[in-house]
Amino acid sequence: MDSKQALRQELAALQHELRRVSDAIERNRTCDLEKHARLLRDNIALCETELQQHSSALQSTVNQA
């Protein structure tokens, strides 16, 4: 498995967990759940940034060839 595929899988897992936490927040809003959701959103943004950087690096390598 390459790093891009691993990032995509991690992103999907984080998004799934965020949906689960968001559902729990709708049922019973707590400070801990809110913190967990914020951490998940931060990690999702980080994964998306890494994927974008990976794609940009791959595109520039292709353009140089």
All heavy atoms as TSV, in Angstrom:
chain	resi	resn	atom	element	x	y	z
A	1	MET	N	N	0.852	-1.172	0.000
A	1	MET	CA	C	0.000	0.000	0.000
A	1	MET	C	C	0.900	1.237	0.000
A	1	MET	O	O	1.827	1.341	0.776
A	1	MET	CB	C	-0.883	-0.040	1.245
A	1	MET	CG	C	-1.660	1.208	1.438
A	1	MET	SD	S	-2.796	1.293	2.864
A	1	MET	CE	C	-2.714	-0.222	3.688
A	2	ASP	N	N	0.602	2.178	-0.854
A	2	ASP	CA	C	1.401	3.403	-0.903
A	2	ASP	C	C	0.872	4.423	0.111
A	2	ASP	O	O	-0.181	4.249	0.713
A	2	ASP	CB	C	1.449	3.975	-2.310
A	2	ASP	CG	C	0.104	4.506	-2.816
A	2	ASP	OD1	O	-0.896	4.425	-2.084
A	2	ASP	OD2	O	0.068	5.007	-3.940
A	3	SER	N	N	1.652	5.475	0.325
A	3	SER	CA	C	1.299	6.462	1.351
A	3	SER	C	C	0.015	7.205	1.017
A	3	SER	O	O	-0.760	7.551	1.922
A	3	SER	CB	C	2.438	7.444	1.552
A	3	SER	OG	O	2.712	8.145	0.362
A	4	LYS	N	N	-0.249	7.436	-0.255
A	4	LYS	CA	C	-1.474	8.137	-0.643
A	4	LYS	C	C	-2.706	7.290	-0.302
A	4	LYS	O	O	-3.687	7.800	0.226
A	4	LYS	CB	C	-1.437	8.456	-2.137
A	4	LYS	CG	C	-2.548	9.368	-2.596
A	4	LYS	CD	C	-2.341	9.779	-4.026
A	4	LYS	CE	C	-3.423	10.693	-4.513
A	4	LYS	NZ	N	-3.232	11.102	-5.902
A	5	GLN	N	N	-2.619	6.004	-0.566
A	5	GLN	CA	C	-3.727	5.108	-0.251
A	5	GLN	C	C	-3.918	5.013	1.268
A	5	GLN	O	O	-5.045	5.016	1.758
A	5	GLN	CB	C	-3.485	3.723	-0.836
A	5	GLN	CG	C	-4.645	2.769	-0.649
A	5	GLN	CD	C	-4.392	1.425	-1.289
A	5	GLN	OE1	O	-3.330	1.165	-1.824
A	5	GLN	NE2	N	-5.380	0.563	-1.233
A	6	ALA	N	N	-2.815	4.969	2.001
A	6	ALA	CA	C	-2.894	4.923	3.467
A	6	ALA	C	C	-3.555	6.196	4.005
A	6	ALA	O	O	-4.384	6.127	4.924
A	6	ALA	CB	C	-1.503	4.743	4.060
A	7	LEU	N	N	-3.203	7.348	3.437
A	7	LEU	CA	C	-3.823	8.610	3.852
A	7	LEU	C	C	-5.319	8.613	3.550
A	7	LEU	O	O	-6.121	9.087	4.362
A	7	LEU	CB	C	-3.150	9.788	3.152
A	7	LEU	CG	C	-1.827	10.253	3.736
A	7	LEU	CD1	C	-1.163	11.258	2.793
A	7	LEU	CD2	C	-2.025	10.864	5.111
A	8	ARG	N	N	-5.689	8.087	2.391
A	8	ARG	CA	C	-7.121	8.027	2.039
A	8	ARG	C	C	-7.885	7.139	3.014
A	8	ARG	O	O	-9.004	7.473	3.419
A	8	ARG	CB	C	-7.292	7.509	0.617
A	8	ARG	CG	C	-6.972	8.527	-0.429
A	8	ARG	CD	C	-7.260	7.994	-1.805
A	8	ARG	NE	N	-6.971	8.986	-2.803
A	8	ARG	CZ	C	-6.550	8.712	-4.014
A	8	ARG	NH1	N	-6.378	7.471	-4.392
A	8	ARG	NH2	N	-6.312	9.676	-4.876
A	9	GLN	N	N	-7.288	6.009	3.385
A	9	GLN	CA	C	-7.946	5.115	4.336
A	9	GLN	C	C	-8.062	5.768	5.708
A	9	GLN	O	O	-9.097	5.660	6.371
A	9	GLN	CB	C	-7.189	3.793	4.438
A	9	GLN	CG	C	-7.362	2.932	3.209
A	9	GLN	CD	C	-6.605	1.625	3.306
A	9	GLN	OE1	O	-5.751	1.449	4.165
A	9	GLN	NE2	N	-6.916	0.701	2.412
A	10	GLU	N	N	-7.009	6.441	6.132
A	10	GLU	CA	C	-7.042	7.148	7.411
A	10	GLU	C	C	-8.097	8.249	7.384
A	10	GLU	O	O	-8.850	8.428	8.347
A	10	GLU	CB	C	-5.667	7.737	7.733
A	10	GLU	CG	C	-5.605	8.497	9.029
A	10	GLU	CD	C	-5.786	7.639	10.264
A	10	GLU	OE1	O	-5.650	6.413	10.174
A	10	GLU	OE2	O	-6.074	8.210	11.323
A	11	LEU	N	N	-8.176	8.979	6.294
A	11	LEU	CA	C	-9.168	10.040	6.146
A	11	LEU	C	C	-10.582	9.467	6.237
A	11	LEU	O	O	-11.432	10.013	6.941
A	11	LEU	CB	C	-8.958	10.774	4.818
A	11	LEU	CG	C	-9.897	11.922	4.501
A	11	LEU	CD1	C	-9.815	13.004	5.572
A	11	LEU	CD2	C	-9.568	12.505	3.139
A	12	ALA	N	N	-10.822	8.367	5.564
A	12	ALA	CA	C	-12.147	7.734	5.610
A	12	ALA	C	C	-12.489	7.283	7.025
A	12	ALA	O	O	-13.625	7.469	7.489
A	12	ALA	CB	C	-12.204	6.551	4.647
A	13	ALA	N	N	-11.512	6.721	7.732
A	13	ALA	CA	C	-11.750	6.277	9.106
A	13	ALA	C	C	-12.050	7.467	10.016
A	13	ALA	O	O	-12.951	7.394	10.864
A	13	ALA	CB	C	-10.535	5.497	9.618
A	14	LEU	N	N	-11.314	8.558	9.843
A	14	LEU	CA	C	-11.554	9.759	10.654
A	14	LEU	C	C	-12.933	10.348	10.367
A	14	LEU	O	O	-13.644	10.769	11.287
A	14	LEU	CB	C	-10.471	10.808	10.383
A	14	LEU	CG	C	-9.089	10.497	10.949
A	14	LEU	CD1	C	-8.054	11.448	10.347
A	14	LEU	CD2	C	-9.083	10.587	12.463
A	15	GLN	N	N	-13.322	10.389	9.096
A	15	GLN	CA	C	-14.634	10.923	8.745
A	15	GLN	C	C	-15.754	10.061	9.329
A	15	GLN	O	O	-16.767	10.576	9.812
A	15	GLN	CB	C	-14.764	11.032	7.224
A	15	GLN	CG	C	-13.898	12.132	6.652
A	15	GLN	CD	C	-13.810	12.101	5.138
A	15	GLN	OE1	O	-13.947	11.052	4.517
A	15	GLN	NE2	N	-13.543	13.258	4.550
A	16	HIS	N	N	-15.553	8.750	9.308
A	16	HIS	CA	C	-16.546	7.841	9.889
A	16	HIS	C	C	-16.670	8.078	11.393
A	16	HIS	O	O	-17.783	8.171	11.930
A	16	HIS	CB	C	-16.141	6.389	9.605
A	16	HIS	CG	C	-17.051	5.397	10.248
A	16	HIS	ND1	N	-18.305	5.113	9.758
A	16	HIS	CD2	C	-16.893	4.633	11.357
A	16	HIS	CE1	C	-18.886	4.219	10.547
A	16	HIS	NE2	N	-18.040	3.911	11.510
A	17	GLU	N	N	-15.529	8.192	12.065
A	17	GLU	CA	C	-15.530	8.445	13.507
A	17	GLU	C	C	-16.175	9.790	13.819
A	17	GLU	O	O	-16.933	9.917	14.782
A	17	GLU	CB	C	-14.103	8.390	14.045
A	17	GLU	CG	C	-13.977	8.687	15.513
A	17	GLU	CD	C	-14.554	7.635	16.441
A	17	GLU	OE1	O	-14.967	6.554	15.948
A	17	GLU	OE2	O	-14.609	7.891	17.651
A	18	LEU	N	N	-15.919	10.807	13.001
A	18	LEU	CA	C	-16.529	12.113	13.218
A	18	LEU	C	C	-18.056	12.030	13.087
A	18	LEU	O	O	-18.782	12.639	13.880
A	18	LEU	CB	C	-15.965	13.153	12.246
A	18	LEU	CG	C	-16.529	14.562	12.379
A	18	LEU	CD1	C	-16.313	15.123	13.787
A	18	LEU	CD2	C	-15.905	15.482	11.341
A	19	ARG	N	N	-18.542	11.272	12.109
A	19	ARG	CA	C	-20.001	11.105	11.975
A	19	ARG	C	C	-20.578	10.441	13.232
A	19	ARG	O	O	-21.627	10.844	13.740
A	19	ARG	CB	C	-20.338	10.276	10.735
A	19	ARG	CG	C	-20.224	11.060	9.442
A	19	ARG	CD	C	-20.808	10.312	8.257
A	19	ARG	NE	N	-20.099	9.075	7.961
A	19	ARG	CZ	C	-19.003	8.978	7.206
A	19	ARG	NH1	N	-18.488	10.057	6.647
A	19	ARG	NH2	N	-18.431	7.815	6.997
A	20	ARG	N	N	-19.867	9.426	13.749
A	20	ARG	CA	C	-20.312	8.727	14.949
A	20	ARG	C	C	-20.346	9.682	16.148
A	20	ARG	O	O	-21.324	9.720	16.906
A	20	ARG	CB	C	-19.373	7.548	15.230
A	20	ARG	CG	C	-19.876	6.599	16.280
A	20	ARG	CD	C	-18.872	5.502	16.570
A	20	ARG	NE	N	-17.685	5.976	17.251
A	20	ARG	CZ	C	-17.640	6.349	18.531
A	20	ARG	NH1	N	-18.717	6.300	19.269
A	20	ARG	NH2	N	-16.509	6.767	19.075
A	21	VAL	N	N	-19.299	10.479	16.308
A	21	VAL	CA	C	-19.225	11.430	17.412
A	21	VAL	C	C	-20.280	12.524	17.249
A	21	VAL	O	O	-20.925	12.925	18.221
A	21	VAL	CB	C	-17.802	12.031	17.527
A	21	VAL	CG1	C	-17.764	13.191	18.506
A	21	VAL	CG2	C	-16.804	10.950	17.934
A	22	SER	N	N	-20.481	12.985	16.032
A	22	SER	CA	C	-21.503	14.018	15.787
A	22	SER	C	C	-22.889	13.503	16.157
A	22	SER	O	O	-23.697	14.242	16.740
A	22	SER	CB	C	-21.474	14.458	14.322
A	22	SER	OG	O	-20.259	15.104	14.036
A	23	ASP	N	N	-23.169	12.240	15.837
A	23	ASP	CA	C	-24.449	11.642	16.224
A	23	ASP	C	C	-24.576	11.594	17.739
A	23	ASP	O	O	-25.642	11.890	18.296
A	23	ASP	CB	C	-24.592	10.225	15.653
A	23	ASP	CG	C	-24.802	10.213	14.147
A	23	ASP	OD1	O	-25.129	11.274	13.577
A	23	ASP	OD2	O	-24.635	9.130	13.545
A	24	ALA	N	N	-23.499	11.242	18.419
A	24	ALA	CA	C	-23.521	11.186	19.888
A	24	ALA	C	C	-23.737	12.578	20.475
A	24	ALA	O	O	-24.449	12.730	21.473
A	24	ALA	CB	C	-22.218	10.578	20.413
A	25	ILE	N	N	-23.135	13.583	19.858
A	25	ILE	CA	C	-23.306	14.962	20.332
A	25	ILE	C	C	-24.764	15.384	20.200
A	25	ILE	O	O	-25.301	16.054	21.076
A	25	ILE	CB	C	-22.377	15.928	19.559
A	25	ILE	CG1	C	-20.924	15.731	20.012
A	25	ILE	CG2	C	-22.801	17.378	19.759
A	25	ILE	CD1	C	-19.900	16.498	19.191
A	26	GLU	N	N	-25.417	14.973	19.117
A	26	GLU	CA	C	-26.833	15.322	18.942
A	26	GLU	C	C	-27.693	14.719	20.052
A	26	GLU	O	O	-28.666	15.321	20.482
A	26	GLU	CB	C	-27.337	14.848	17.582
A	26	GLU	CG	C	-26.836	15.690	16.435
A	26	GLU	CD	C	-27.378	15.225	15.095
A	26	GLU	OE1	O	-28.417	14.534	15.059
A	26	GLU	OE2	O	-26.754	15.554	14.078
A	27	ARG	N	N	-27.300	13.514	20.512
A	27	ARG	CA	C	-28.069	12.852	21.569
A	27	ARG	C	C	-27.729	13.393	22.953
A	27	ARG	O	O	-28.602	13.501	23.813
A	27	ARG	CB	C	-27.817	11.338	21.525
A	27	ARG	CG	C	-28.436	10.653	20.322
A	27	ARG	CD	C	-28.363	9.141	20.451
A	27	ARG	NE	N	-26.996	8.644	20.608
A	27	ARG	CZ	C	-26.140	8.403	19.613
A	27	ARG	NH1	N	-26.508	8.641	18.371
A	27	ARG	NH2	N	-24.936	7.927	19.853
A	28	ASN	N	N	-26.451	13.700	23.167
A	28	ASN	CA	C	-26.027	14.107	24.505
A	28	ASN	C	C	-24.750	14.939	24.395
A	28	ASN	O	O	-23.648	14.407	24.399
A	28	ASN	CB	C	-25.773	12.872	25.382
A	28	ASN	CG	C	-25.383	13.229	26.788
A	28	ASN	OD1	O	-25.735	14.295	27.283
A	28	ASN	ND2	N	-24.639	12.358	27.437
A	29	ARG	N	N	-24.909	16.218	24.274
A	29	ARG	CA	C	-23.763	17.124	24.103
A	29	ARG	C	C	-22.955	17.195	25.390
A	29	ARG	O	O	-23.474	17.550	26.437
A	29	ARG	CB	C	-24.271	18.509	23.728
A	29	ARG	CG	C	-23.161	19.544	23.603
A	29	ARG	CD	C	-23.669	20.707	22.854
A	29	ARG	NE	N	-23.773	20.188	21.507
A	29	ARG	CZ	C	-23.799	20.877	20.387
A	29	ARG	NH1	N	-23.776	22.107	20.402
A	29	ARG	NH2	N	-23.875	20.338	19.217
A	30	THR	N	N	-21.671	16.840	25.273
A	30	THR	CA	C	-20.762	16.962	26.410
A	30	THR	C	C	-19.486	17.646	25.941
A	30	THR	O	O	-19.168	17.650	24.753
A	30	THR	CB	C	-20.385	15.584	27.011
A	30	THR	OG1	O	-19.607	14.868	26.062
A	30	THR	CG2	C	-21.609	14.787	27.417
A	31	CYS	N	N	-18.776	18.189	26.899
A	31	CYS	CA	C	-17.519	18.871	26.595
A	31	CYS	C	C	-16.516	17.887	25.988
A	31	CYS	O	O	-15.805	18.213	25.040
A	31	CYS	CB	C	-16.961	19.497	27.865
A	31	CYS	SG	S	-15.493	20.502	27.597
A	32	ASP	N	N	-16.465	16.665	26.522
A	32	ASP	CA	C	-15.526	15.662	25.999
A	32	ASP	C	C	-15.830	15.303	24.552
A	32	ASP	O	O	-14.915	15.167	23.732
A	32	ASP	CB	C	-15.553	14.393	26.860
A	32	ASP	CG	C	-14.859	14.584	28.204
A	32	ASP	OD1	O	-14.049	15.534	28.322
A	32	ASP	OD2	O	-15.141	13.793	29.119
A	33	LEU	N	N	-17.105	15.139	24.231
A	33	LEU	CA	C	-17.477	14.821	22.843
A	33	LEU	C	C	-17.133	15.983	21.912
A	33	LEU	O	O	-16.674	15.768	20.796
A	33	LEU	CB	C	-18.964	14.476	22.742
A	33	LEU	CG	C	-19.366	13.094	23.246
A	33	LEU	CD1	C	-20.887	12.954	23.225
A	33	LEU	CD2	C	-18.728	11.997	22.408
A	34	GLU	N	N	-17.366	17.189	22.375
A	34	GLU	CA	C	-17.040	18.369	21.559
A	34	GLU	C	C	-15.531	18.436	21.298
A	34	GLU	O	O	-15.098	18.719	20.188
A	34	GLU	CB	C	-17.503	19.648	22.266
A	34	GLU	CG	C	-18.993	19.705	22.474
A	34	GLU	CD	C	-19.691	20.644	21.522
A	34	GLU	OE1	O	-19.026	21.414	20.832
A	34	GLU	OE2	O	-20.925	20.591	21.493
A	35	LYS	N	N	-14.730	18.160	22.319
A	35	LYS	CA	C	-13.270	18.157	22.155
A	35	LYS	C	C	-12.842	17.063	21.187
A	35	LYS	O	O	-11.968	17.279	20.344
A	35	LYS	CB	C	-12.580	17.953	23.502
A	35	LYS	CG	C	-12.626	19.145	24.410
A	35	LYS	CD	C	-11.948	18.831	25.734
A	35	LYS	CE	C	-12.091	19.979	26.705
A	35	LYS	NZ	N	-11.496	19.662	28.010
A	36	HIS	N	N	-13.464	15.897	21.316
A	36	HIS	CA	C	-13.131	14.783	20.424
A	36	HIS	C	C	-13.479	15.137	18.976
A	36	HIS	O	O	-12.700	14.867	18.056
A	36	HIS	CB	C	-13.857	13.512	20.875
A	36	HIS	CG	C	-13.424	12.277	20.177
A	36	HIS	ND1	N	-12.126	11.813	20.212
A	36	HIS	CD2	C	-14.113	11.399	19.425
A	36	HIS	CE1	C	-12.044	10.706	19.500
A	36	HIS	NE2	N	-13.234	10.434	19.013
A	37	ALA	N	N	-14.622	15.742	18.767
A	37	ALA	CA	C	-15.036	16.148	17.421
A	37	ALA	C	C	-14.066	17.179	16.844
A	37	ALA	O	O	-13.691	17.108	15.677
A	37	ALA	CB	C	-16.461	16.714	17.450
A	38	ARG	N	N	-13.641	18.126	17.672
A	38	ARG	CA	C	-12.699	19.147	17.217
A	38	ARG	C	C	-11.358	18.509	16.830
A	38	ARG	O	O	-10.780	18.838	15.794
A	38	ARG	CB	C	-12.503	20.197	18.320
A	38	ARG	CG	C	-11.754	21.425	17.891
A	38	ARG	CD	C	-11.774	22.566	18.914
A	38	ARG	NE	N	-11.833	22.186	20.309
A	38	ARG	CZ	C	-12.936	22.264	21.077
A	38	ARG	NH1	N	-14.065	22.709	20.571
A	38	ARG	NH2	N	-12.900	21.916	22.350
A	39	LEU	N	N	-10.892	17.560	17.626
A	39	LEU	CA	C	-9.653	16.851	17.322
A	39	LEU	C	C	-9.784	16.067	16.013
A	39	LEU	O	O	-8.877	16.080	15.175
A	39	LEU	CB	C	-9.290	15.908	18.473
A	39	LEU	CG	C	-8.038	15.066	18.297
A	39	LEU	CD1	C	-6.805	15.966	18.182
A	39	LEU	CD2	C	-7.884	14.097	19.458
A	40	LEU	N	N	-10.917	15.416	15.830
A	40	LEU	CA	C	-11.139	14.677	14.585
A	40	LEU	C	C	-11.140	15.618	13.384
A	40	LEU	O	O	-10.542	15.311	12.349
A	40	LEU	CB	C	-12.464	13.900	14.655
A	40	LEU	CG	C	-12.454	12.665	15.548
A	40	LEU	CD1	C	-13.884	12.190	15.790
A	40	LEU	CD2	C	-11.608	11.564	14.937
A	41	ARG	N	N	-11.818	16.760	13.513
A	41	ARG	CA	C	-11.840	17.727	12.407
A	41	ARG	C	C	-10.436	18.232	12.091
A	41	ARG	O	O	-10.067	18.371	10.923
A	41	ARG	CB	C	-12.780	18.889	12.725
A	41	ARG	CG	C	-14.246	18.540	12.554
A	41	ARG	CD	C	-15.140	19.762	12.611
A	41	ARG	NE	N	-15.193	20.348	13.948
A	41	ARG	CZ	C	-16.038	19.978	14.912
A	41	ARG	NH1	N	-16.896	19.027	14.689
A	41	ARG	NH2	N	-16.014	20.587	16.074
A	42	ASP	N	N	-9.634	18.466	13.123
A	42	ASP	CA	C	-8.245	18.900	12.914
A	42	ASP	C	C	-7.433	17.820	12.194
A	42	ASP	O	O	-6.670	18.107	11.273
A	42	ASP	CB	C	-7.570	19.245	14.241
A	42	ASP	CG	C	-8.121	20.503	14.886
A	42	ASP	OD1	O	-8.839	21.272	14.200
A	42	ASP	OD2	O	-7.833	20.713	16.087
A	43	ASN	N	N	-7.625	16.571	12.610
A	43	ASN	CA	C	-6.902	15.471	11.976
A	43	ASN	C	C	-7.352	15.249	10.534
A	43	ASN	O	O	-6.547	14.921	9.661
A	43	ASN	CB	C	-7.054	14.182	12.789
A	43	ASN	CG	C	-6.251	14.210	14.065
A	43	ASN	OD1	O	-5.280	14.958	14.197
A	43	ASN	ND2	N	-6.645	13.404	15.038
A	44	ILE	N	N	-8.636	15.435	10.285
A	44	ILE	CA	C	-9.154	15.323	8.916
A	44	ILE	C	C	-8.517	16.399	8.040
A	44	ILE	O	O	-8.066	16.123	6.929
A	44	ILE	CB	C	-10.703	15.423	8.903
A	44	ILE	CG1	C	-11.301	14.123	9.462
A	44	ILE	CG2	C	-11.229	15.719	7.503
A	44	ILE	CD1	C	-12.790	14.193	9.742
A	45	ALA	N	N	-8.459	17.622	8.545
A	45	ALA	CA	C	-7.844	18.717	7.782
A	45	ALA	C	C	-6.370	18.414	7.501
A	45	ALA	O	O	-5.880	18.664	6.394
A	45	ALA	CB	C	-7.988	20.037	8.542
A	46	LEU	N	N	-5.677	17.859	8.480
A	46	LEU	CA	C	-4.275	17.497	8.296
A	46	LEU	C	C	-4.120	16.431	7.215
A	46	LEU	O	O	-3.262	16.545	6.335
A	46	LEU	CB	C	-3.685	17.003	9.624
A	46	LEU	CG	C	-2.219	16.600	9.601
A	46	LEU	CD1	C	-1.341	17.778	9.217
A	46	LEU	CD2	C	-1.819	16.046	10.953
A	47	CYS	N	N	-4.947	15.406	7.256
A	47	CYS	CA	C	-4.896	14.357	6.227
A	47	CYS	C	C	-5.195	14.934	4.842
A	47	CYS	O	O	-4.534	14.579	3.867
A	47	CYS	CB	C	-5.894	13.239	6.537
A	47	CYS	SG	S	-5.323	12.036	7.727
A	48	GLU	N	N	-6.201	15.802	4.762
A	48	GLU	CA	C	-6.547	16.406	3.477
A	48	GLU	C	C	-5.390	17.244	2.942
A	48	GLU	O	O	-5.096	17.208	1.745
A	48	GLU	CB	C	-7.815	17.251	3.613
A	48	GLU	CG	C	-9.059	16.416	3.789
A	48	GLU	CD	C	-10.296	17.225	4.105
A	48	GLU	OE1	O	-10.177	18.373	4.597
A	48	GLU	OE2	O	-11.406	16.705	3.879
A	49	THR	N	N	-4.714	17.975	3.828
A	49	THR	CA	C	-3.559	18.775	3.429
A	49	THR	C	C	-2.430	17.884	2.932
A	49	THR	O	O	-1.819	18.156	1.895
A	49	THR	CB	C	-3.067	19.643	4.609
A	49	THR	OG1	O	-4.121	20.524	4.994
A	49	THR	CG2	C	-1.843	20.453	4.230
A	50	GLU	N	N	-2.169	16.794	3.653
A	50	GLU	CA	C	-1.111	15.873	3.241
A	50	GLU	C	C	-1.432	15.224	1.904
A	50	GLU	O	O	-0.548	15.066	1.052
A	50	GLU	CB	C	-0.888	14.808	4.316
A	50	GLU	CG	C	-0.197	15.340	5.543
A	50	GLU	CD	C	0.058	14.262	6.583
A	50	GLU	OE1	O	0.187	13.086	6.216
A	50	GLU	OE2	O	0.128	14.617	7.763
A	51	LEU	N	N	-2.684	14.858	1.702
A	51	LEU	CA	C	-3.084	14.287	0.415
A	51	LEU	C	C	-2.908	15.299	-0.708
A	51	LEU	O	O	-2.429	14.955	-1.796
A	51	LEU	CB	C	-4.549	13.829	0.459
A	51	LEU	CG	C	-4.805	12.412	0.920
A	51	LEU	CD1	C	-6.294	12.184	1.111
A	51	LEU	CD2	C	-4.231	11.405	-0.052
A	52	GLN	N	N	-3.281	16.540	-0.451
A	52	GLN	CA	C	-3.146	17.585	-1.455
A	52	GLN	C	C	-1.674	17.822	-1.784
A	52	GLN	O	O	-1.301	17.942	-2.952
A	52	GLN	CB	C	-3.799	18.870	-0.961
A	52	GLN	CG	C	-3.891	19.952	-2.006
A	52	GLN	CD	C	-4.645	21.156	-1.478
A	52	GLN	OE1	O	-4.485	21.550	-0.326
A	52	GLN	NE2	N	-5.468	21.737	-2.326
A	53	GLN	N	N	-0.823	17.845	-0.770
A	53	GLN	CA	C	0.606	18.021	-0.994
A	53	GLN	C	C	1.181	16.839	-1.761
A	53	GLN	O	O	2.005	17.017	-2.654
A	53	GLN	CB	C	1.344	18.184	0.343
A	53	GLN	CG	C	1.081	19.500	1.007
A	53	GLN	CD	C	1.670	19.582	2.406
A	53	GLN	OE1	O	2.093	18.581	2.979
A	53	GLN	NE2	N	1.678	20.778	2.968
A	54	HIS	N	N	0.736	15.648	-1.416
A	54	HIS	CA	C	1.202	14.445	-2.107
A	54	HIS	C	C	0.795	14.496	-3.581
A	54	HIS	O	O	1.589	14.197	-4.463
A	54	HIS	CB	C	0.631	13.189	-1.434
A	54	HIS	CG	C	1.131	11.913	-1.996
A	54	HIS	ND1	N	2.381	11.423	-1.723
A	54	HIS	CD2	C	0.550	11.033	-2.828
A	54	HIS	CE1	C	2.554	10.287	-2.369
A	54	HIS	NE2	N	1.450	10.025	-3.043
A	55	SER	N	N	-0.441	14.897	-3.836
A	55	SER	CA	C	-0.930	14.989	-5.209
A	55	SER	C	C	-0.192	16.069	-5.988
A	55	SER	O	O	0.140	15.885	-7.156
A	55	SER	CB	C	-2.436	15.278	-5.228
A	55	SER	OG	O	-3.141	14.195	-4.689
A	56	SER	N	N	0.089	17.195	-5.332
A	56	SER	CA	C	0.823	18.286	-5.984
A	56	SER	C	C	2.240	17.850	-6.327
A	56	SER	O	O	2.751	18.142	-7.409
A	56	SER	CB	C	0.878	19.515	-5.086
A	56	SER	OG	O	-0.413	20.029	-4.881
A	57	ALA	N	N	2.898	17.145	-5.418
A	57	ALA	CA	C	4.263	16.660	-5.660
A	57	ALA	C	C	4.253	15.656	-6.797
A	57	ALA	O	O	5.142	15.690	-7.674
A	57	ALA	CB	C	4.823	16.028	-4.397
A	58	LEU	N	N	3.258	14.788	-6.821
A	58	LEU	CA	C	3.163	13.807	-7.900
A	58	LEU	C	C	2.911	14.510	-9.225
A	58	LEU	O	O	3.535	14.168	-10.238
A	58	LEU	CB	C	2.020	12.819	-7.596
A	58	LEU	CG	C	1.839	11.682	-8.575
A	58	LEU	CD1	C	3.073	10.797	-8.610
A	58	LEU	CD2	C	0.612	10.855	-8.184
A	59	GLN	N	N	2.045	15.517	-9.233
A	59	GLN	CA	C	1.751	16.252	-10.468
A	59	GLN	C	C	2.980	16.974	-10.983
A	59	GLN	O	O	3.250	16.982	-12.176
A	59	GLN	CB	C	0.603	17.259	-10.228
A	59	GLN	CG	C	0.150	17.982	-11.477
A	59	GLN	CD	C	-0.430	17.046	-12.517
A	59	GLN	OE1	O	-1.080	16.060	-12.183
A	59	GLN	NE2	N	-0.206	17.333	-13.774
A	60	SER	N	N	3.760	17.592	-10.098
A	60	SER	CA	C	4.959	18.311	-10.556
A	60	SER	C	C	6.002	17.321	-11.083
A	60	SER	O	O	6.737	17.648	-12.019
A	60	SER	CB	C	5.538	19.179	-9.444
A	60	SER	OG	O	6.105	18.399	-8.430
A	61	THR	N	N	6.064	16.119	-10.530
A	61	THR	CA	C	6.978	15.098	-11.037
A	61	THR	C	C	6.556	14.676	-12.429
A	61	THR	O	O	7.396	14.526	-13.318
A	61	THR	CB	C	6.973	13.874	-10.097
A	61	THR	OG1	O	7.367	14.292	-8.790
A	61	THR	CG2	C	7.925	12.797	-10.588
A	62	VAL	N	N	5.273	14.527	-12.645
A	62	VAL	CA	C	4.751	14.144	-13.964
A	62	VAL	C	C	5.015	15.254	-14.967
A	62	VAL	O	O	5.424	15.000	-16.100
A	62	VAL	CB	C	3.236	13.821	-13.877
A	62	VAL	CG1	C	2.633	13.685	-15.264
A	62	VAL	CG2	C	3.015	12.553	-13.065
A	63	ASN	N	N	4.820	16.497	-14.554
A	63	ASN	CA	C	5.041	17.638	-15.462
A	63	ASN	C	C	6.496	17.790	-15.834
A	63	ASN	O	O	6.824	18.291	-16.920
A	63	ASN	CB	C	4.532	18.926	-14.823
A	63	ASN	CG	C	3.034	18.988	-14.774
A	63	ASN	OD1	O	2.327	18.264	-15.492
A	63	ASN	ND2	N	2.496	19.833	-13.912
A	64	GLN	N	N	7.427	17.400	-14.958
A	64	GLN	CA	C	8.841	17.507	-15.240
A	64	GLN	C	C	9.323	16.432	-16.201
A	64	GLN	O	O	10.348	16.597	-16.852
A	64	GLN	CB	C	9.664	17.442	-13.948
A	64	GLN	CG	C	9.475	18.657	-13.086
A	64	GLN	CD	C	10.205	18.514	-11.753
A	64	GLN	OE1	O	10.887	17.530	-11.504
A	64	GLN	NE2	N	10.061	19.531	-10.910
A	65	ALA	N	N	8.607	15.345	-16.277
A	65	ALA	CA	C	9.030	14.214	-17.128
A	65	ALA	C	C	8.843	14.498	-18.598
A	65	ALA	O	O	8.269	15.355	-19.080
A	65	ALA	CB	C	8.226	12.962	-16.740
